[in-house]
Amino acid sequence: MDLPDLNYTPPAEDGDEIDEGVRDEMDEDIGDEIVQHSPDLNGLDLGFFNSLQSLTDCLSLRTLQDLIKGVLDEFENYEVYKLNRVFLSLQACMVEILNHAGGNGYKIPHANKERLENLGMLPPRLTCPPEVYANALHNLGIMERVAC
């Protein structure tokens, strides 16, 4: 990922002397900036981790080994339909990212997945609308011309 794409302006010019402590702070700031401007492409953040955590919170865990065993057990028993919802959210975010020229200026779409599932209408995957795909290709062409 290129930092200019994140609208990040480094505080010092190339060749400037930077104290080691300041450099560490800059590295942390860059990391914070990347997180703030990163699109939602982490399936763990979209529900899977929270779901596993809430299940393990119900367990009586005394040691690290108990925690690891609890997480592994919950993962093995995790219901596939719940995982499908997470991946549908991930796919919806991917479509929105394409629709917003690679940016994150969108709200995470909600599709009433539970209701669709109860009606037997929840799709196994989402498709990208042709106009979004065409626009994404157009935007890529523009970026390639600018990069050259």
N, C-alpha and C positions, 0 to 999 in steps of 0.2 A: 504494500500500500504506500502510495506516495504522500508525504506530509502536506504538500501544497493542496492536494485534493481535500484535505481536512480543514482548510482555511486556517492553518496554524502558521504563525509568524514567529520564527525563532528570535529570542531576545538579543542575540549577539550575531555579528557578521562573521563570515569565515575569516580566520586569521586572528581574531580577537583572543586575547588571553582570558581564560575562564578558570576561576578557582575550582578545585576538585569538589568541594562541598556544593558550590553553585551548580556544577555540572550534574551532580546527583539529583538536585532539586529539579533541574531542567528535564532530566530523564523521566522523573515522576510526573511532571506537568505534561510532557508529551504523551505518556501513557494515559493520563486522565483525559487528555484531549481526544485521543484515539477512541477511548471507550465512549465518550459523550457523542462522538460523531459516527459511531459504527452502527450500521443497520442491524436489525434483529435477526441474525442468522444462527443463533445458538439455540438448538433445540432444548438444551437444559434450562435455559432462561424462560422458555415458552411454556413451562408447566411440568416437565418431566421431573426435574430436581425437586421442586416444591412438593410434588405428589409423593415422591419417594420419602422425602424428609418428614412429611406429615404422617406417613405410615410408620416410620421408625420412631417417631416421637411417642407413639403409643406403647412402645416396648420398654421393658425394664433393662437398661443397658448399664453394666458396671465397668466394663473394660473396653479397650480399643478393639480387642478381638470380638467382643460381643457386638460392638457397633458394626464392624466389617461383616460379621455373619448376618446381622439383622438386615443390612443393606442388600447383601447378596440374596438372602431369602426373599425380601420384598421384590427385588428385581425379577427373580425367578417366578414369583407369583403375580407379577404385575399384569393387569388385564390388557390384552392386545388392543381392545377398542379404545382404551384411554391413550395408549401410545399412538394409535392412528390419529386421534384428535390433535396431539402435539405436532405430528408431522404434517397434518393438513394446515395447521397454523403456520408452520415453517414455510410451506409452499405458498400460502397466501401472502406472507411477508416477502417472499422472493418476487412474486408478481408485482407487489406494491413498489419494491425497490426498482424494478425495471420500469415501472410506470412513472417513477420520480427520478429518472436519469441517474440511478445509482445512489441517490441520497436517502436520508432517513427522515424526510419531512412528511411523514404520513402517520396515521393512527393505525395500530395493529388491528387488522380487520377481524370482526367477530361474525361468524356465520351461523349461529344457533346450532352448533354441531350436535348437541344432545337431542334437540328436537328433531333434527333431520335423521339422526340415528334411530330414534323411537319410531319414526315414520318409515324406516327402511330406505331412506333416500340419501344417506350420507355417502358421498363418493369415496372410492378408495384413494383417489388422487385428484388434484386440481389440474386444469389445463390453463395455459397462458393464452389470453385472448389474442387473436391475430394482430389487432391494431397495437396492442402493447408490445408484442414481439417486434413488429415492424418499426415502431418508434425507438425501441431499444437498439436495434441494428443501426438506425439512422444516427442515434446519439453516439454509438461506438465509432461510426465513420467520422463524425465530427471530432471526437477525442483523438483518433488516430492522426487526423490531419493537423491538429493543434500540436501533438507531440512531436511531429516530424520537423 
